């Protein structure tokens, strides 16, 4: 992996913010990327990478590192270019409630996958829709901030699926 700037792409959602980012370590330094994340001060981090992706980037301790500073973390492993499997889908109800509570209180949620595009975009879009945005408008707004957000039809279908 070459060295590149670690970037966080935030959007206002409800009373709070949802942001997308690549996996910590992608810039070439897990410690520097973790510091950038902590400077952004998320209340909740949603990780959509697999364990092998976390290991590859030296980020296998990410959840523990976040917990050590009081940041809530949920791991929703989804394969690259994929949509949630049954396990992740069943975990979503709890994540959805936690996310809604976080946003309603003016909190910040960081969603990340490997590149900060497809899987993180899918979850950010779902959170925007669950916060009351119309799916088409939410996707347009999301892609103004992160043009690569939501990479596959399966990801888009999962994001716009009603949680009702």
C-alpha positions in Angstrom: 0.0 0.0 0.0 1.3 3.4 -0.9 1.1 6.4 1.3 -1.9 8.6 0.7 -3.9 11.1 2.7 -6.5 9.6 5.0 -9.7 11.4 4.4 -13.1 11.5 6.2 -16.2 12.6 4.2 -18.9 13.9 6.5 -22.6 14.7 5.8 -25.2 16.2 8.1 -27.9 13.6 8.8 -30.7 14.6 11.1 -29.2 16.4 14.1 -25.9 14.7 13.7 -23.3 13.6 11.1 -22.5 10.5 9.2 -19.1 10.2 7.5 -17.4 7.8 5.2 -13.7 6.8 5.3 -11.3 4.2 4.1 -10.0 1.5 6.5 -7.5 2.8 9.0 -4.1 1.8 7.8 -4.9 2.4 4.1 -2.8 5.5 4.1 0.2 3.4 5.1 0.0 4.2 8.8 -2.7 2.7 11.1 -1.6 4.9 14.0 -1.9 8.1 11.9 -5.3 7.1 10.5 -6.6 6.1 13.9 -5.5 9.6 15.2 -7.4 11.3 12.3 -10.5 9.3 13.2 -10.2 10.2 16.9 -9.7 13.9 16.0 -13.0 13.7 14.1 -14.5 12.5 17.4 -17.1 9.9 16.3 -19.5 8.6 18.9 -20.0 5.4 16.9 -17.9 3.6 14.3 -19.4 1.0 11.9 -16.8 -1.3 10.3 -17.9 -3.1 7.1 -14.6 -4.7 6.3 -13.9 -8.4 6.9 -11.5 -9.5 9.6 -8.9 -10.4 6.9 -9.0 -6.9 5.6 -8.5 -5.5 9.1 -5.6 -7.8 9.6 -4.1 -6.9 6.3 -4.0 -3.2 7.2 -2.7 -3.8 10.7 -6.1 -2.7 12.1 -7.2 -5.9 13.9 -7.2 -4.0 17.2 -9.4 -1.2 15.9 -12.4 -2.1 18.0 -10.3 -2.3 21.2 -8.5 1.0 20.3 -11.9 2.7 20.0 -13.3 1.1 23.1 -10.2 2.4 25.1 -11.3 6.0 24.4 -15.0 5.4 24.8 -16.1 5.2 21.2 -18.8 2.6 20.4 -17.9 0.1 17.6 -19.9 -2.3 15.6 -18.4 -4.8 13.2 -20.6 -5.7 10.3 -18.3 -7.7 8.0 -19.4 -7.6 4.4 -17.3 -8.8 1.5 -16.0 -6.2 -0.9 -18.6 -5.1 -3.5 -21.2 -7.1 -1.4 -24.3 -6.5 0.5 -25.1 -7.7 4.0 -25.5 -11.5 4.6 -28.1 -12.9 7.0 -25.8 -12.4 10.0 -25.2 -8.7 9.3 -28.8 -8.2 8.3 -29.9 -9.6 11.7 -27.4 -7.4 13.5 -28.7 -4.3 11.7 -31.8 -3.7 13.9 -29.6 -3.0 17.0 -27.2 -0.9 14.9 -30.1 1.0 13.4 -31.5 1.9 16.8 -28.1 2.8 18.1 -27.4 5.0 15.1 -30.8 6.7 15.2 -30.2 7.5 18.9 -26.7 8.8 18.2 -27.9 11.1 15.3 -30.9 12.3 17.3 -28.5 13.4 20.0 -26.3 15.3 17.6 -23.7 12.6 17.5 -21.3 11.5 14.8 -21.1 8.1 13.1 -18.2 7.0 11.0 -18.9 4.3 8.4 -15.9 2.7 6.8 -15.0 -0.1 4.5 -11.7 -0.7 2.6 -11.8 2.3 0.3 -14.6 4.3 1.8 -16.9 3.9 -1.1 -19.2 0.9 -1.7 -20.0 -0.7 1.6 -19.6 2.4 3.7 -21.7 4.3 1.2 -24.4 1.7 1.4 -24.6 2.0 5.2 -24.4 5.8 5.1 -27.3 5.8 2.5 -29.3 3.5 4.7 -28.8 5.7 7.7 -29.8 8.8 5.7 -33.0 7.1 4.5 -33.8 5.8 8.0 -33.4 9.4 9.2 -36.2 10.4 6.9 -34.5 11.3 3.6 -36.1 10.3 0.3 -33.8 7.5 -1.2 -33.1 9.3 -4.5 -32.4 12.6 -2.9 -30.2 10.9 -0.3 -28.1 9.1 -2.9 -27.6 12.3 -4.9 -26.6 14.2 -1.8 -24.3 11.4 -0.7 -22.6 11.2 -4.1 -22.0 15.0 -4.0 -19.8 14.4 -1.0 -18.4 11.0 -2.0 -18.9 10.3 -5.8 -17.9 6.6 -5.4 -20.5 5.9 -2.7 -22.6 2.8 -3.2 -21.0 0.7 -5.9 -23.4 -2.1 -6.8 -27.1 -2.6 -7.4 -27.2 -5.1 -4.5 -25.8 -2.4 -2.2 -28.3 0.2 -3.4 -31.2 -2.3 -3.0 -30.1 -3.1 0.6 -29.7 0.6 1.5 -33.2 1.6 0.3 -35.0 -1.4 1.7 -37.5 -0.2 4.2 -36.7 -1.2 7.8 -40.4 -1.1 8.6 
